[in-house]
Amino acid sequence: MIKLYGFPTSPYTRLVALVCKEERIAYEFINVDVFGKREHKEATFMEKQPFGQVPYIDDNGFILYESHAIARYLIKKYSSQAPLIPTDLREEALFEQAASIERSNFNPFVAPIVYEKLLKPRRGLQPNEARISELLTTLNRNMDAYDVILGKQKYLAGDSVTLADLSHLPFGAAFFRLDASFAEVFESRPNVARWWKDITNRPTWLAVKDGA
């Protein structure tokens, strides 16, 4: 059985758990105390993950870290009849395009907002509202493009859900809950709203949305 070392509410950990649920991969979750004991910075942890970050997996002695690399590995090893990474050349290219969209036009803006609005206050720090406003301006512009794409197809890479869609969930869900005005980033665009409702209601996401 795969061992997943992570923090339950870590977005990166939940992405790996989500993929395990999608592909029906049994896993043992090993909780890493990030905020209390800071176990992710201990020597025994950093022997496996030299950056001291969660998560990593142990697949029968094969150690792998970085959530997107783990997700791709698990999908390719345990892919079902409807794989989350297509194998057809053109369909795979469209998947890679969609994955790049998430990495370039979504996560770099949503993740820092979550950090500013959620994590900074937990550490007794004040959010940088000017920075948040700047990030939101670009994110809104990018979501206009999302609405165009999703007006032509059901998901970002075509008419089948892929890892590119699911990768939006951990940080996107945290962002969505932070402020009613943030929810409008999704809900004010009909095609984005339809897509977001679809992926956030997948049973696999509902199983891990509150913790891996």
C-alpha positions as a Markdown table, in Angstrom:
| # | Residue | x | y | z |
|---|---|---|---|---|
| 1 | Met | 0.0 | 0.0 | 0.0 |
| 2 | Ile | 1.2 | 3.5 | -0.8 |
| 3 | Lys | 2.1 | 5.7 | 2.1 |
| 4 | Leu | 1.2 | 9.3 | 1.8 |
| 5 | Tyr | 3.1 | 11.6 | 4.2 |
| 6 | Gly | 1.5 | 15.0 | 4.5 |
| 7 | Phe | -0.6 | 17.5 | 6.4 |
| 8 | Pro | -4.3 | 16.8 | 6.1 |
| 9 | Thr | -5.4 | 20.3 | 5.0 |
| 10 | Ser | -2.4 | 21.0 | 2.8 |
| 11 | Pro | -3.6 | 21.8 | -0.7 |
| 12 | Tyr | -0.7 | 19.8 | -2.2 |
| 13 | Thr | -1.5 | 16.8 | 0.1 |
| 14 | Arg | -5.1 | 16.9 | -0.8 |
| 15 | Leu | -4.4 | 16.9 | -4.5 |
| 16 | Val | -2.5 | 13.6 | -4.1 |
| 17 | Ala | -5.3 | 12.2 | -2.0 |
| 18 | Leu | -7.8 | 13.3 | -4.6 |
| 19 | Val | -6.0 | 11.4 | -7.3 |
| 20 | Cys | -5.8 | 8.3 | -5.1 |
| 21 | Lys | -9.6 | 8.5 | -4.7 |
| 22 | Glu | -10.1 | 9.1 | -8.4 |
| 23 | Glu | -8.0 | 6.1 | -9.3 |
| 24 | Arg | -9.2 | 3.9 | -6.4 |
| 25 | Ile | -5.7 | 3.6 | -5.0 |
| 26 | Ala | -5.6 | 2.5 | -1.4 |
| 27 | Tyr | -3.2 | 4.5 | 0.7 |
| 28 | Glu | -2.0 | 4.9 | 4.3 |
| 29 | Phe | -2.0 | 8.5 | 5.4 |
| 30 | Ile | 0.8 | 9.5 | 7.7 |
| 31 | Asn | 0.2 | 12.8 | 9.4 |
| 32 | Val | 3.1 | 15.2 | 9.4 |
| 33 | Asp | 2.8 | 17.8 | 12.2 |
| 34 | Val | 3.6 | 21.0 | 10.2 |
| 35 | Phe | 2.5 | 23.7 | 12.6 |
| 36 | Gly | 3.2 | 22.2 | 15.9 |
| 37 | Lys | 6.2 | 20.0 | 16.0 |
| 38 | Arg | 7.3 | 21.1 | 12.5 |
| 39 | Glu | 8.1 | 17.5 | 11.7 |
| 40 | His | 8.6 | 18.4 | 8.0 |
| 41 | Lys | 11.9 | 20.1 | 9.0 |
| 42 | Glu | 13.3 | 17.2 | 11.0 |
| 43 | Ala | 16.3 | 15.3 | 9.6 |
| 44 | Thr | 14.4 | 12.1 | 9.1 |
| 45 | Phe | 11.8 | 13.8 | 7.0 |
| 46 | Met | 14.3 | 15.8 | 5.0 |
| 47 | Glu | 16.2 | 12.7 | 4.1 |
| 48 | Lys | 13.1 | 11.9 | 1.9 |
| 49 | Gln | 12.1 | 15.4 | 1.0 |
| 50 | Pro | 15.1 | 17.7 | 1.0 |
| 51 | Phe | 13.1 | 20.9 | 0.7 |
| 52 | Gly | 11.2 | 20.0 | 3.9 |
| 53 | Gln | 7.7 | 20.3 | 2.3 |
| 54 | Val | 4.7 | 18.1 | 2.2 |
| 55 | Pro | 3.7 | 15.7 | 0.7 |
| 56 | Tyr | 5.8 | 12.8 | -0.4 |
| 57 | Ile | 4.9 | 9.2 | -1.1 |
| 58 | Asp | 6.5 | 5.9 | -0.4 |
| 59 | Asp | 5.4 | 3.3 | -3.0 |
| 60 | Asn | 7.0 | 0.1 | -1.8 |
| 61 | Gly | 10.3 | 1.9 | -1.3 |
| 62 | Phe | 10.0 | 4.3 | -4.2 |
| 63 | Ile | 10.1 | 7.8 | -2.8 |
| 64 | Leu | 8.6 | 10.6 | -4.7 |
| 65 | Tyr | 7.8 | 14.3 | -3.8 |
| 66 | Glu | 6.2 | 17.3 | -5.5 |
| 67 | Ser | 2.4 | 16.9 | -5.7 |
| 68 | His | 2.0 | 17.2 | -9.5 |
| 69 | Ala | 4.8 | 14.7 | -10.1 |
| 70 | Ile | 3.2 | 12.3 | -7.6 |
| 71 | Ala | -0.2 | 12.8 | -9.3 |
| 72 | Arg | 1.1 | 12.0 | -12.7 |
| 73 | Tyr | 3.0 | 9.0 | -11.5 |
| 74 | Leu | 0.0 | 7.6 | -9.8 |
| 75 | Ile | -2.3 | 8.2 | -12.8 |
| 76 | Lys | 0.2 | 6.5 | -15.2 |
| 77 | Lys | 0.7 | 3.6 | -12.9 |
| 78 | Tyr | -2.9 | 3.0 | -11.9 |
| 79 | Ser | -4.8 | 4.6 | -14.8 |
| 80 | Ser | -8.4 | 3.5 | -15.2 |
| 81 | Gln | -10.5 | 3.2 | -18.4 |
| 82 | Ala | -11.0 | 6.9 | -18.4 |
| 83 | Pro | -7.5 | 8.1 | -17.5 |
| 84 | Leu | -7.0 | 11.6 | -16.0 |
| 85 | Ile | -4.0 | 12.0 | -18.4 |
| 86 | Pro | -5.0 | 11.1 | -22.0 |
| 87 | Thr | -2.7 | 8.8 | -24.0 |
| 88 | Asp | -3.8 | 9.9 | -27.5 |
| 89 | Leu | -1.2 | 12.2 | -28.9 |
| 90 | Arg | -3.4 | 15.2 | -29.6 |
| 91 | Glu | -5.6 | 14.7 | -26.5 |
| 92 | Glu | -2.4 | 14.6 | -24.4 |
| 93 | Ala | -1.2 | 17.8 | -26.0 |
| 94 | Leu | -4.5 | 19.5 | -25.1 |
| 95 | Phe | -4.2 | 18.2 | -21.6 |
| 96 | Glu | -0.6 | 19.6 | -21.3 |
| 97 | Gln | -2.0 | 22.9 | -22.6 |
| 98 | Ala | -4.7 | 22.9 | -19.9 |
| 99 | Ala | -2.2 | 21.9 | -17.2 |
| 100 | Ser | 0.0 | 24.8 | -18.3 |
| 101 | Ile | -3.0 | 27.1 | -18.0 |
| 102 | Glu | -3.5 | 26.1 | -14.4 |
| 103 | Arg | 0.2 | 26.5 | -13.6 |
| 104 | Ser | 0.6 | 29.9 | -15.3 |
| 105 | Asn | -2.8 | 31.6 | -15.1 |
| 106 | Phe | -4.5 | 30.3 | -12.0 |
| 107 | Asn | -2.3 | 29.0 | -9.2 |
| 108 | Pro | 0.3 | 31.8 | -9.3 |
| 109 | Phe | -2.6 | 34.2 | -8.4 |
| 110 | Val | -4.9 | 32.2 | -6.2 |
| 111 | Ala | -2.2 | 30.6 | -4.0 |
| 112 | Pro | -0.7 | 34.0 | -2.9 |
| 113 | Ile | -4.2 | 35.4 | -2.2 |
| 114 | Val | -4.9 | 32.3 | 0.1 |
| 115 | Tyr | -1.5 | 33.0 | 1.7 |
| 116 | Glu | -2.3 | 36.6 | 2.3 |
| 117 | Lys | -5.9 | 36.2 | 3.5 |
| 118 | Leu | -5.7 | 32.9 | 5.4 |
| 119 | Leu | -2.1 | 32.0 | 6.4 |
| 120 | Lys | -0.8 | 35.5 | 7.3 |
| 121 | Pro | -3.5 | 36.2 | 9.9 |
| 122 | Arg | -2.8 | 32.8 | 11.5 |
| 123 | Arg | 0.7 | 33.9 | 12.0 |
| 124 | Gly | -0.3 | 37.3 | 13.4 |
| 125 | Leu | 0.6 | 39.2 | 10.2 |
| 126 | Gln | -1.5 | 41.7 | 8.3 |
| 127 | Pro | -2.5 | 40.8 | 4.7 |
| 128 | Asn | -1.1 | 43.0 | 2.0 |
| 129 | Glu | -4.4 | 44.3 | 0.5 |
| 130 | Ala | -2.6 | 46.1 | -2.3 |
| 131 | Arg | -1.0 | 42.9 | -3.4 |
| 132 | Ile | -4.3 | 41.1 | -3.1 |
| 133 | Ser | -6.0 | 43.7 | -5.3 |
| 134 | Glu | -3.3 | 43.4 | -7.9 |
| 135 | Leu | -3.5 | 39.6 | -8.0 |
| 136 | Leu | -7.3 | 39.8 | -8.3 |
| 137 | Thr | -7.2 | 42.1 | -11.2 |
| 138 | Thr | -5.0 | 39.7 | -13.2 |
| 139 | Leu | -7.0 | 36.7 | -12.0 |
| 140 | Asn | -10.3 | 38.2 | -13.2 |
| 141 | Arg | -8.8 | 38.9 | -16.6 |
| 142 | Asn | -7.5 | 35.3 | -16.8 |
| 143 | Met | -10.9 | 33.9 | -15.7 |
| 144 | Asp | -12.5 | 35.7 | -18.7 |
| 145 | Ala | -10.3 | 33.6 | -20.9 |
| 146 | Tyr | -11.4 | 30.5 | -18.9 |
| 147 | Asp | -15.0 | 31.4 | -19.6 |
| 148 | Val | -14.3 | 31.5 | -23.3 |
| 149 | Ile | -12.5 | 28.1 | -23.3 |
| 150 | Leu | -15.3 | 26.5 | -21.2 |
| 151 | Gly | -17.9 | 27.9 | -23.5 |
| 152 | Lys | -16.6 | 25.6 | -26.2 |
| 153 | Gln | -16.1 | 22.4 | -24.2 |
| 154 | Lys | -17.0 | 20.8 | -20.9 |
| 155 | Tyr | -13.6 | 20.8 | -19.3 |
| 156 | Leu | -10.3 | 22.6 | -19.9 |
| 157 | Ala | -8.8 | 19.9 | -22.1 |
| 158 | Gly | -12.0 | 18.8 | -23.9 |
| 159 | Asp | -15.1 | 17.0 | -22.9 |
| 160 | Ser | -13.5 | 14.6 | -20.3 |
| 161 | Val | -12.2 | 15.6 | -16.9 |
| 162 | Thr | -8.5 | 15.5 | -16.5 |
| 163 | Leu | -5.8 | 16.2 | -13.9 |
| 164 | Ala | -5.7 | 19.7 | -15.3 |
| 165 | Asp | -9.2 | 20.4 | -14.0 |
| 166 | Leu | -8.7 | 18.6 | -10.7 |
| 167 | Ser | -5.5 | 20.5 | -9.9 |
| 168 | His | -7.6 | 23.7 | -9.5 |
| 169 | Leu | -9.5 | 22.3 | -6.6 |
| 170 | Pro | -7.3 | 22.5 | -3.5 |
| 171 | Phe | -6.3 | 26.1 | -3.8 |
| 172 | Gly | -9.5 | 27.1 | -5.7 |
| 173 | Ala | -11.7 | 25.8 | -2.9 |
| 174 | Ala | -9.8 | 27.6 | -0.2 |
| 175 | Phe | -9.9 | 30.8 | -2.3 |
| 176 | Phe | -13.6 | 30.5 | -2.9 |
| 177 | Arg | -14.4 | 30.3 | 0.8 |
| 178 | Leu | -12.3 | 33.3 | 1.9 |
| 179 | Asp | -14.7 | 36.0 | 0.8 |
| 180 | Ala | -18.0 | 36.4 | -1.0 |
| 181 | Ser | -16.4 | 38.6 | -3.5 |
| 182 | Phe | -13.9 | 35.9 | -4.3 |
| 183 | Ala | -16.7 | 33.4 | -5.0 |
| 184 | Glu | -17.9 | 35.9 | -7.6 |
| 185 | Val | -14.7 | 35.3 | -9.6 |
| 186 | Phe | -16.2 | 31.9 | -10.4 |
| 187 | Glu | -20.0 | 32.5 | -10.1 |
| 188 | Ser | -20.2 | 35.6 | -12.3 |
| 189 | Arg | -19.0 | 33.7 | -15.3 |
| 190 | Pro | -21.6 | 31.2 | -16.5 |
| 191 | Asn | -19.2 | 28.7 | -18.1 |
| 192 | Val | -16.7 | 28.9 | -15.2 |
| 193 | Ala | -19.6 | 28.5 | -12.7 |
| 194 | Arg | -20.9 | 25.4 | -14.5 |
| 195 | Trp | -17.4 | 23.9 | -14.6 |
| 196 | Trp | -16.6 | 24.7 | -11.0 |
| 197 | Lys | -19.9 | 23.3 | -9.7 |
| 198 | Asp | -19.2 | 20.1 | -11.7 |
| 199 | Ile | -15.7 | 19.5 | -10.3 |
| 200 | Thr | -16.4 | 20.6 | -6.8 |
| 201 | Asn | -19.3 | 18.1 | -6.6 |
| 202 | Arg | -17.3 | 15.1 | -7.6 |
| 203 | Pro | -17.6 | 12.4 | -4.8 |
| 204 | Thr | -13.8 | 12.0 | -4.8 |
| 205 | Trp | -13.3 | 15.7 | -4.0 |
| 206 | Leu | -16.0 | 15.7 | -1.4 |
| 207 | Ala | -14.1 | 12.8 | 0.3 |
| 208 | Val | -10.9 | 14.8 | 0.7 |
| 209 | Lys | -12.0 | 18.5 | 0.7 |
| 210 | Asp | -11.8 | 18.8 | 4.5 |
| 211 | Gly | -8.6 | 16.7 | 4.8 |
| 212 | Ala | -6.6 | 14.0 | 3.2 |
